[in-house]
């Protein structure tokens, strides 16, 4: 039984590296300025993920069956739509925060426009960066995204759990350790994404902007791929 529980923790670690999970958390991490700000987002994603897994898992273990296939399909499609929204949000934020047009009049009456970018606030008295916008909203978003991913992934997890454990109590223990692995793994992943951006990607630098654009575009592409893969229409 201990080996099964250990396997649950390791599978939870591996679970965080699924493409849709990495893409979703990356869109959140690009809005942070340090590892300290990014790690709580990973922890909250993992907490939301574990909460929904626990609720759906308990119900499924008590009933002795996984989620209906149709419901699991709709949840996957909802994840696809969510990823498209997250990716689009990254791109829209870049456009709104970076590009501002200003008119200037020079001597002789010549007027011209130029673009000016604003992404983050700087405190000159302290050598660090403050993000615009409430941190609480970003953390709530991470928690809710984790819940959505947990619901979408609960069908496969519960099937594996039902096959591996002899009782409901053991099944909940397996799910708890799976959740602990996902919490730890996502916190580590958030730190791994945030560290190079914080140290090498100064605000408005080519690296930081390229990373944000790439994250947004890839996340939208992944969301579209999930919709095409799971929808019976396509």
Secondary structure, 3 states (H helix, E strand, C coil): CHHHHHHHHHHHHHHCCCHHHHHHHHHHHCCCCCHHHHHHHHHHHHHHHHHHHHHHHHHHHHHCCCCCHHHHHHHHHHHHHHHHHHHHHHHHHHHHHHCEEEEEECCCCCEEEEEECCCCEEECCCCEEECCCCHHHHHHHHHHHHHHHHHHHHHHHHHHHHHHCCCHHHHHHHHHHHHHHHHHHHHHHHHHHHHHHHHHCCCCCHHHHHHHHHHHHHHHHHHHHHHHHHCCCC
